[in-house]
């Protein structure tokens, strides 16, 4: 089992001058630790819009290619990983089918685990797109 983190900022200015990426990385490390895990590798997209599907972003595509059954992905916020409801829902179903768990800090943990989490995930994905 590998444990991955994913972080993204929309602008190059945020990536170079802001603290957003460092804050996300710190959040991911603490979040994984609270779940009894350690991040093995963090995939970071710098200056990439969240409206671009995860698989079309450089680090997002690398993350998807690296995943194997039993792996875990941590992300600080749903809108850091997805801004398209259809991309969010398709990716979540793909993760479930591949045996990959997705933990989102802003949603309180594992969103692949049960029906209620999937329902809340679906609603918030639509809000993030809006």
N, C-alpha and C positions, 0 to 999 in steps of 0.2 A: 504494500500500500504506500502510495506517495501522497503527500499533502502539499497542495499548491495554493498560492495566493494570486489574486488578480487585482490590479489597480489601474486607473485611467484618469487622465486629465484632458480637458478639451482643447486647451491652447498651449502653445509652446511657451508662452509667458508663465503660465502656471507651472509647467514642468521645470523651467529654468530658474524662476525667481520666487515662486511661491513655496509654501510649506505643505501643500496639499498631498503630494506624493509621499513625502516623509510621514505625514500624519496617517495616511492610509496604510503605509507599511507597518507603522507602529501599532495601529489598530488591529491589523491582520495578525501580527505576532501575538498580541495580547489575547485576541479572540480565540486563536487556535490553542493557545496555552490554557485558556479557561475550559476548553473542551478536551484537554489532556493530550494535545497534539502539538507538533512543531512544524512550521512551514519549511518544506524542503527546497522550494524554488518559488520565486515570485515573478509573475509575468506582468510587465508594465507597458501600457500604451501611453505614449506622450504626444499630446497635441492631436488627439483623434476624437472626433465627434462620437458621442454615444448613439447617435442615430444610425451610424454605420453598423451593420450586423457583426456580432462577435467574431464570426468566422472570416470576415473580410478585413479585420484589423490584424496587423502583424503579430503582436503578442497574443491576441485572442486566438488566431489560427494556430500559433505554436502551442498554446495551452490545450486546445481541442485535440491536436495531433498527439500530444504527450499522454493524454488520459488513457488509463487502463481500468478494467473492473476492480472495484475496491478503493479507488482513489477518492480523494476529498479535495474540494475546491472551496476556498474562503474568499469572500469579497466583503468590503466594508458596507457598501450600500448597493441596493438594487440598481439605482440609476448610474452607478459607476460601471456596471456590467451591461446593462440593457437600457435602451430608450425606446425600443420598439416592442410592443406587447407581443406581436407574433414571433419575433426572434426570441424573446424571453420564454414564451410557452413552448416553442419548438425545441429550444436548447434544453429546457427542463425535462421534457419528455425523452430527449436523446440521452441525457445524463441518467435518468431512471432506467432506460432500456440497457444502457452500458454498465449499470451497477456503480455509478459515480454519485457521490453525495455532494450537494451544494449547500454551504452555510452562508447566510447573509446576516451580518451583524445587525442591520437596521430592522430585520424581521425576527430577531431573537434566536436564530440558530438554523437547524437543518430544515430546508424547505422541500426536500425530496422525501421526507419521512412519512407524511400522512395527508389525508384528504383536506383537512382544515388548513394546513400550511399551504397546500397547492391552491386552495380557493383564495386565501389572502394574497398569495404571490400573484395570482391572475389579476386580482383587483388592483393591486399596487403597480403591476406592470402597465396596466392601462392608464393609471394616473401618471406614471413616469413618462409615458409617451405623450400625454396631453400637455 
